[in-house]
Amino acid sequence: MVKVKLFATLAQIARKRMVEVEATTASELLEKLSQIYGEEFRKELEGGMIFLVNGINIEHLDGLNTPLKDGDTVSIFPPIGGG
């Protein structure tokens, strides 16, 4: 199981800040989360989110092909805006 920490609108949609999901890649994890939490959740993901696996941005790993293993922690949150 992978621990998933949800932030901002994703946590609001899921009504949870942390969930556990069985997944072997970042892509599979996102697909399963979208199936569980529905179209609104999927649209938020498509709007652009930051994904960290054990504190490392998946952009610096294998992107959506980043492998996941039991005990990993994935954090998903919107990009920080400002100005």
N, C-alpha and C positions, 0 to 999 in steps of 0.2 A: 504494500500500500504506500502511496505517495501522499504526504501531507500537503495540502494546498491552502495557502493563506490568501484570502480575498480582501481587497481594499476598495474603498470609495463605492461607486455605483454597483460594482460586481457583488460586494458584500450586501448591499441593499437588496438587490434582485434575489440573491440566494438566501437572504435573511440569516446568513451565517458568516462568520469571519474565517472559519477554518473548516475544511472538509477533508475526507480521505477518499482517494480514488485509486483503483487498480489501473495502471497504465505503464507501457514500456517506452513510450516516446512522448515528447512535448506535444506533438500533433495529435496523438491518440488521446492524451489527457484533455486537450481543448475540445475535441469532438465529444468525449464523454461528458464533460461539463456542460456543453451546449445541449446535449440530449437530456440531461438531468434538469437543467434550469431554463430551457426553452429559448424561443426566438429572441426575446429581449436581451438575454445574456449573450447570445451569439452576435447580435448587432453591436453590443458594447465591445466585444472582442475584436470585431472587424474594424471598429473605429480607431484601433491602435492602442495597444497596451504594452507595458514593459513586463517581461517574464524573466524571473531569476530562478535558477536551479542551484540550491545550496549557496545562495548569495552571488552567483555569477550570471550575468546577462546571457541569455541563450544566443544572442548575436555574436558572442565571443566563443561560443561552443559550436554546435552543429545546427544552429537555428531550430526549426521545428522538428528536425530529425534527431535532436539531442536525446540520447537514451536516458531513461529513468529507471531507478531501482528502488526496491523496498527501503523505506527510511528516508528517502530524499525529501527535501522541503522545497516546494515551488511557491514563489510569491508572484502574484499578478496584480498590477496596479496601473492606473492611467499615467501617461506621461505628465511630467510636472510642467505646468504652464505658468506664465507670469509676464509681467511687463508693465 
